[in-house]
Amino acid sequence: MEESGQVCVQWEERRRAMTLEGEPVLEFSLSWPRIEGGGLGGRWISRYYARLAQSWHRRWEREIYWQACLDLAARRQAARPFAPWRGELSGQTVLLRDGLLSLRFSGLEVRGDGRPLRVRWGEVWNLREGAPAPLKTLFPGERGWRGRLWQALVRQGEALRQGGGCFLDGDWVKKARAAHPLRDWCLTETGVEVCLPQCAAAPAAEGCPVFSLPLGPD
């Protein structure tokens, strides 16, 4: 639970384990925020995330469960071992300050091949309005803020690549631009956090490369 003034962020949780003929097939867990004390805006945000969680729940309960059952049947027929599939959607409150609510989410699926599929994104809300806060609101009156953030991302990525901290592709800058990383962001105590989708500009093993960009000039 996170609090700021009269606003409180509660994280709801749901878990489920699904079977086929008594054998574990799929297990998944979700967490999503519920805003208390945020007025109408807080209620709108809470409803949005309740619907989002329900969408993920239905996907795992139906489509992914059916696929896992088919995988189990195929492996039984081939006398091959089966490992239960797994799904996870987790979130956390990054910052709650000055009427802004910054959240970070990460999702994970592990299917029959055992390779994790990952997603990660951030969202920032204007609590009074109950609407997403545009990134440009952090830079009132500043021209060229987007280009400055992009250059900071490129410098950080190159430093990671050359230092071995992240095995980005050789043409990662071009690929990263096509992924529009500044579209999904969260606000932290130190700046703006963005990430690249898995496999967008790096091998799958790197997951979703994360960048922390300063609000002001370096």
C-alpha positions in Angstrom: 0.0 0.0 0.0 1.3 3.5 -1.0 0.0 6.7 0.5 0.3 10.4 -0.4 -1.9 12.8 1.5 -5.4 11.4 1.3 -4.7 9.2 -1.7 -3.9 5.6 -1.1 -2.9 2.9 -3.7 -3.9 -0.6 -2.8 -2.7 -3.5 -4.9 -5.2 -6.3 -5.6 -3.9 -9.8 -6.3 -5.4 -12.9 -7.9 -3.8 -16.4 -8.4 -5.1 -19.5 -10.1 -3.8 -22.9 -10.9 -5.5 -24.8 -13.7 -5.4 -28.6 -14.4 -6.4 -31.1 -17.0 -7.5 -34.5 -15.7 -5.9 -33.7 -12.4 -2.5 -32.7 -13.9 -1.2 -29.1 -13.5 -1.4 -27.3 -16.8 -1.2 -23.6 -16.1 -0.7 -21.3 -13.2 -0.9 -17.5 -13.3 -1.0 -14.5 -11.0 -2.0 -10.9 -11.4 -1.7 -7.7 -9.4 -3.4 -4.4 -10.2 -3.9 -1.1 -8.4 -7.0 0.3 -6.8 -7.0 4.0 -5.9 -8.6 5.1 -2.6 -9.2 8.8 -1.8 -8.5 10.0 -5.3 -12.0 11.2 -6.0 -13.6 10.6 -9.4 -10.2 10.5 -11.2 -9.1 7.8 -8.8 -12.2 5.8 -9.5 -11.7 6.0 -13.2 -8.2 4.8 -12.9 -9.2 1.9 -10.7 -11.9 0.8 -13.2 -9.4 0.9 -16.0 -7.0 -1.4 -14.2 -9.8 -3.7 -13.1 -10.8 -4.1 -16.7 -7.1 -4.6 -17.7 -6.7 -7.3 -15.1 -9.9 -9.1 -16.2 -8.6 -9.0 -19.8 -5.4 -10.7 -18.9 -7.3 -13.2 -16.7 -9.6 -14.2 -19.5 -6.7 -14.6 -21.9 -4.9 -17.0 -19.6 -8.1 -18.8 -18.5 -9.2 -19.4 -22.1 -6.7 -19.0 -25.0 -3.5 -19.8 -23.1 -5.0 -22.6 -21.1 -6.3 -24.3 -24.3 -2.9 -24.0 -25.9 -1.3 -25.5 -22.8 -3.8 -28.4 -22.8 -2.9 -29.1 -26.5 0.8 -29.0 -25.6 0.2 -31.5 -22.8 -1.8 -33.9 -25.1 0.9 -33.7 -27.8 3.7 -34.4 -25.2 1.7 -37.3 -23.8 1.3 -38.8 -27.2 5.1 -38.5 -27.9 6.0 -39.7 -24.4 7.8 -36.5 -23.6 7.8 -34.6 -20.3 5.5 -31.7 -19.8 6.1 -28.6 -17.6 3.1 -26.5 -16.5 2.9 -23.1 -18.3 3.1 -20.0 -16.2 1.9 -16.4 -16.5 2.5 -13.4 -14.3 1.4 -9.7 -14.4 2.8 -7.6 -11.6 2.9 -3.9 -10.9 4.2 -1.5 -8.4 3.8 2.1 -7.4 6.9 4.0 -8.5 6.0 7.6 -7.4 2.9 9.3 -6.0 3.5 13.0 -5.8 2.2 16.4 -6.9 -1.0 14.9 -8.2 0.8 12.4 -10.4 0.7 8.6 -10.0 3.5 6.7 -11.6 3.2 2.9 -12.1 5.4 0.2 -13.4 4.2 -3.1 -14.8 5.9 -6.3 -16.0 4.4 -9.4 -17.6 5.8 -12.8 -18.0 4.8 -16.0 -19.8 6.6 -19.3 -19.9 5.2 -21.8 -22.3 6.1 -25.3 -23.4 9.6 -24.3 -24.8 10.6 -22.9 -21.4 11.6 -19.6 -22.9 10.3 -16.6 -21.0 8.3 -14.0 -23.0 8.5 -10.6 -21.2 6.8 -7.3 -21.4 7.4 -4.2 -19.3 5.9 -0.7 -19.4 5.2 2.4 -17.3 2.2 4.6 -17.0 1.7 8.0 -15.4 -1.7 9.4 -14.4 -3.0 12.8 -13.6 -5.0 11.9 -10.5 -7.4 14.8 -10.5 -8.4 14.2 -14.2 -8.2 10.4 -14.1 -6.3 10.6 -17.4 -2.8 9.7 -18.6 -0.3 12.5 -18.1 1.6 13.3 -21.4 5.3 13.2 -21.2 5.5 16.8 -22.4 3.9 18.0 -19.2 7.3 17.4 -17.4 8.9 20.0 -19.7 6.7 23.1 -19.7 8.0 25.7 -22.1 11.0 23.7 -23.2 11.7 23.1 -26.9 13.6 20.1 -28.0 12.9 18.1 -24.9 12.1 14.9 -26.9 15.3 15.1 -28.9 17.3 15.7 -25.7 15.7 12.6 -24.0 16.4 10.5 -27.1 20.1 11.5 -27.2 20.4 10.6 -23.5 18.9 7.2 -24.3 21.3 6.6 -27.2 24.3 7.6 -25.0 23.2 5.3 -22.2 22.5 2.4 -24.6 25.9 2.8 -26.3 27.6 2.8 -22.9 25.8 -0.4 -21.9 26.6 -2.1 -25.2 30.3 -1.2 -25.1 30.6 -2.0 -21.5 28.9 -5.4 -21.8 26.0 -4.4 -19.6 23.5 -5.3 -22.3 24.0 -7.0 -25.6 22.2 -4.6 -27.9 22.1 -5.3 -31.6 24.7 -3.5 -33.8 21.9 -1.4 -35.4 19.9 -1.1 -32.1 19.5 2.7 -32.4 17.5 2.3 -35.7 15.4 -0.5 -34.2 14.8 1.4 -30.9 13.5 4.4 -32.8 11.0 2.2 -34.6 9.8 0.9 -31.2 8.9 4.4 -29.9 10.3 3.8 -26.3 9.2 7.3 -25.1 5.6 6.3 -25.6 5.4 4.1 -22.4 7.2 5.6 -19.5 7.1 6.0 -15.7 8.4 8.9 -13.5 10.9 8.0 -10.9 12.8 10.0 -8.2 15.7 10.4 -10.6 14.0 11.0 -14.0 12.1 9.2 -16.7 12.3 5.4 -17.1 11.6 3.8 -20.4 12.3 0.4 -21.9 12.5 -1.4 -25.2 10.3 -4.4 -26.0 11.8 -7.8 -25.8 13.6 -8.8 -29.1 13.1 -5.2 -30.5 16.8 -4.3 -30.5 18.5 -7.1 -28.5 18.4 -10.9 -28.1 15.5 -12.4 -26.2 17.7 -13.2 -23.2 18.1 -9.5 -22.5 14.4 -9.2 -21.7 13.2 -5.6 -22.0 16.3 -3.3 -21.7 15.6 -0.4 -19.3 16.9 3.2 -19.6 16.8 5.9 -16.9 16.8 9.4 -18.5 17.4 12.6 -16.5 14.7 15.3 -16.5 17.3 18.0 -17.0 20.4 18.4 -19.2 23.2 16.0 -18.3 
